[in-house]
């Protein structure tokens, strides 16, 4: 018989798992079943989980009442800051911009020591920067975007936004600085693809026509190469290589399966995997796929070793039948997850290819514009 405290702790962990898996109803029902016996630290985790559930349901006033106050007494840990960040972003999206921006500004002004806190601060600064960009307040946008760490996970989006803000202010020479930094980065990054187009457009405005033509041609060349790479990736993915050749092979990598998946690769079926892994649902599907493969191996091993227990033939057959049924259920799960992973990858690749075809058309038109302008000036 378990104590009430043990049951409450188990229910909290179950609710957290449900929430991570996207089972909102189960998470909601489970968290409301938790009593008042949790230790202080776990009670805070419960409140944060409940607040996130309420945020997902757009019940922002109720979530705000639950989350720890930023101006209250005592230390506010990183988990609490994340809860406040989620609330602030939700308020921006749901018609409470001033309150949402107030929360994000407080995060922006905080002094964080660890990498996790600083990454959260970068997220807040990025959100604020793009809110101001959309509002046309370019100076404020620049102020927040410049705070984002150059080596952090949001640096590319920040650099692109900085260039856009400077360009909107008519400071085209300054706009080139962040975009030229992006030009040096991986073509698979969407901000790099956008910057490749913005650079020659800006050079044309600066009447640097030869450089604009060279950069348009460079963009056209890079876009074509990347479109070919995407086409090869789509073909390989449709052939099922993303699961057969990548995920299953990853099972050989003991204790470093995720590291294996994130390694850079030139193979079509693996080239974009690190980009897929930025999606939370995709990451969860990959984890589920690995767990299902592990479970199938365990079940198959159990079935193979039944004879070692020296049971009667009837009992052995009964256990073998039960294990076979379990294996069939796991195989069904594996098939469904493989289908999701493959469809996700194909949709991602096709969307990216469509975007690049659009950029390619714009770059080709831009190149032609520079050529005709030069011909009119007698430079050709």
Buried (B, 14 or more C-beta within 10 A) or exposed (E): EEEEBEBBBEBBEBBBEBBEBEBEEBBBEBBEEBEEBBEEEBBBBBBBBBBBBBBBEEBBEBBBEBBBEBEEEEEBEEBBBBBBBBBBBBBBEEEBBEBBBEBBBBBBEBEBEEEEBBBBBBBBBBBBBBBBBEEEEBEBBBBBBBBBBEEBEBBBBBBBBBBBBBBBBEBBEBBBEBBBBBBEBEBBBBBBBBBBBBBBBBBBBEEBBEBBBBBBBBBBEBBBEBBEBBBBBBEBBEEEBBBEBBBBEBBEEEEEBBEBBEEEBEEBBBBBBBBBBEEEEBBBBBBBBBEBBEBBEBBBEBBEEBEEEEEEEEEBEEBBEEBEEBBEBBEEBBEBBBEBBBEBBBEBBBEBBEBBBEBBEBBBEBBEBBBEBBEEEEEE
